[in-house]
Amino acid sequence: MLEPAEREGERVGRGQANVVARAGGTAICERCAVADTPLTRLAGLLGRRGLRPDEGLLVRPASAIHTCFMRFPIDAVFLDRELVVVDVVTDLRPWKVAVRRGAKAVLELAAGESRRLGIRRGERLYLAGAAGI
């Protein structure tokens, strides 16, 4: 069973494969890296040629992202402190910026994945280490 990501004292490892899921355990992103240091947030998805449907990057803290120097579009799921979806930006092309007030984290997914998965504003997501699934 997945646990809320914001539980007191919880620390998900940087760069490890984590799972982002809905209540009930349905995976949104099965191989999600966490960018939670200045260096990992700066690097983001730079240098990648794309994302597979099961891959993503959780950037935190962040209320804004950019796709400068990227080679491919992404979906950006803006989340609050409790990992509740604040907004979803689909098909964010290279050289664009997206900002959402109230967001504390951004889940970057392959373009079209948020629509395919039906991710909606107000939905609560959870984060767990892949070994815990």
NORWO-V976091 format. One record per residue. N is the residue number from 1. OMEGA is omega in degrees with one decimal (999 if undefined). NEAR is the number of other ideal C-beta (glycine too) atoms within 10 Angstrom. Layout:
BEGIN
n;omega;near
N;OMEGA;NEAR
N;OMEGA;NEAR
END
This chain:
BEGIN
n;omega;near
1;179.9;8
2;179.4;20
3;176.7;11
4;-176.1;14
5;-172.2;22
6;177.2;14
7;-178.8;9
8;174.5;4
9;-177.9;4
10;178.8;12
11;177.9;7
12;-175.5;16
13;178.2;11
14;173.9;13
15;179.7;11
16;174.6;13
17;177.3;16
18;178.8;25
19;171.8;22
20;-173.9;24
21;173.7;19
22;170.5;16
23;-177.1;11
24;173.3;8
25;178.7;12
26;-175.9;9
27;170.7;16
28;-177.6;23
29;-174.8;27
30;-179.7;17
31;-175.1;18
32;174.1;25
33;178.5;21
34;176.9;23
35;-175.2;22
36;172.4;18
37;178.4;11
38;-178.4;8
39;-179.2;8
40;175.7;15
41;179.0;16
42;-178.9;9
43;178.3;13
44;-179.5;22
45;-179.6;22
46;179.5;11
47;178.3;9
48;176.4;14
49;-179.6;8
50;175.9;13
51;172.1;21
52;-179.3;10
53;-178.2;14
54;-177.2;16
55;175.4;19
56;178.7;27
57;174.9;23
58;-178.2;24
59;178.2;23
60;-3.1;20
61;177.7;11
62;171.6;21
63;-179.8;19
64;174.5;14
65;172.2;24
66;178.8;14
67;177.2;21
68;178.7;11
69;177.6;11
70;-175.8;21
71;-171.9;12
72;176.5;14
73;178.3;17
74;165.9;32
75;178.9;23
76;178.3;25
77;-178.9;31
78;-173.7;25
79;174.0;28
80;-178.0;16
81;-178.3;13
82;-176.3;11
83;172.1;21
84;-177.1;15
85;177.0;19
86;179.6;18
87;178.2;16
88;174.7;18
89;-177.4;17
90;174.7;17
91;176.9;13
92;-174.9;19
93;175.4;11
94;178.5;13
95;177.1;10
96;178.1;16
97;175.0;10
98;-178.4;17
99;175.2;15
100;176.9;20
101;179.6;9
102;179.0;12
103;176.8;23
104;179.3;18
105;177.3;24
106;174.6;28
107;179.4;27
108;-177.8;26
109;174.1;27
110;-179.5;19
111;178.7;16
112;-177.1;14
113;-178.4;23
114;177.6;22
115;-179.8;13
116;-178.8;12
117;178.8;17
118;179.0;9
119;-174.8;19
120;175.0;9
121;179.1;11
122;-179.8;7
123;179.4;16
124;177.3;14
125;-178.3;23
126;-179.5;20
127;178.3;26
128;173.6;21
129;-177.4;14
130;-179.7;12
131;-177.2;9
132;-177.1;11
133;999;13
END
